[in-house]
Amino acid sequence: MLWLYLHFPHLLLDHIRRSREEAGALVIVEGSGQKVIQACPEARDQGVHAGMRLKTALSLVPELGTVRADQQQEARILEDQARWLYRYAAHIVLVPPDGLMAEIGSLKRLYGGLPAAWQTVEQALDERQLTAWPGLGHTPLAARLIAHAGKGECTDDKGHIQRTLDQMPLLAAEFDARTCTRLQRLGLNTLGEVFALPAAELARRCRRKPWPGFRKSRAPGQTHKRPGNRRTTSGSRRILCRR
């Protein structure tokens, strides 16, 4: 099976900018209003970035527009994107707060191959004025990590996908800080170096299994729910964690 993951790095920001009449730099700030969590291209061009204190951002761009994060609104927007994607793919999983995952085999058959399916999704995203980083993988978590790293390419070649994963630093592979520290003390800095060690030896040294669920190339069997079904959220977490 081949999985498509769409990571929306600033979903709420894109949605607001589509309906906003006035142009200019805009950011989304966390609930406390102290830190920037999403910045539009105009803001980024002037030095503003996610993680920056709002006070610092305003010193760089005094006319900066701000909107507070709204988790409920983000959830509704993500569900809207899932309904849109359902026009093209039959099996979709919501991965809140900013991801969608679909089994892309049906798209390949419908559009006559992977390149045509990939282009169709990209064109639809452009029409919806959404920024999305796509990723393909033979397991759901592999597709997700590739998308989050911005390394997605239109290929289903297993060797190429594995090489992309192997080159990822440990933090990009979403290991927690404690596990990263233990692995780095062993001289391991990339996911490929982790995979090269025998599983039993790695587990013994780290006292637990630190690798993500895509260590095996076999995609986990999982039934997906249609958008709007409340069980999709918890289901998405299960599918990302199963080996």
Residue, then its C-alpha position, 0 to 999 in steps of 0.5 A: m500500500l502507498w500512503l499520501y500524507l498532507h502536512f499543512p504548516h499554517l492551516l489556520l493562517d491560510h484560511i484567514r488570509r483567504s477571507r481577509e480583505e486587507a493585505g499585509a503581514l499576519v501571524i497566529v499567536e498562541g492562546s496566551g498571546q505571547k508567542v508566534i506559532q504561524a507566520c505568513p510569507e510577508a511576515r517571514d520575509q521581514g524576519v518573523h518566524a514561528g517560536m518568536r516572542l510577539k514583542t520581538a515580532l512587533s519590533l520588526v514589523p510594527e504594523l503586524g496583524t495578529v490572530r489568536a489560535d483557535q483549536q476548535q476552528e482549526a479542527r473544523i478547517l481540517e475536517d473541511q479539507a478532509r471532505w474536499l480530499y474525499r472527492y479524490a480518495a476513499h480512505i482518509v484519516l484526520v491527524p489533528p491539528d494539521g495533517l491528513m492521510a489517505e491511501i493513494g492507490s485509488l488515486k493512482r488507478l483513477y488518474g492513470g498513474l502516480p504522477a497524474a494523481w500527484q499533480t491533481v492533488e497539487q493543483a487542487l491545493d493551489e486552487r484552494q490557496l492552501t500551503a501543504w507539504p505532501g509525503l509518500g510512504h509505504t507506511p503511514l508514519a513514513a509518509r508523515l515524517i517525510a511530509h513534515a520534513g518537507k522532503g516529499e517527492c512523486t515516487d513510490d520507489k521503496g529504495h528512494i523512500q527508505r534513503t530519504l528516511d535514512q538521512m533524517p536527523l533524529l529530531a526530524a524523526e520525532f524521537d523524544a529528547r531523552t531518546c535522542t540523547r541516548l542514541q547520540r551517546l552511541g554515536l547515532n545521529t540519523l535514522g539510517e544509523v539507528f536502523a543499521l543496528p540489530a533491533a535487540e541490541l538497540a533495545r538493550r542499550c536504550r532499555r526500550k525500543p526507540w524506533p518509530g512504527f515504520r521500521k518494517s516496510r509492511a503497512p499496518g492493516q487498519t480500517h479508516k473512517r470517513p471524515g466527520n466520524r469522531r473515531t477518526t482522530s483516535g484511529s489516526r493515532r493508532i495507525l501511526c503507532r502500530r508496527 
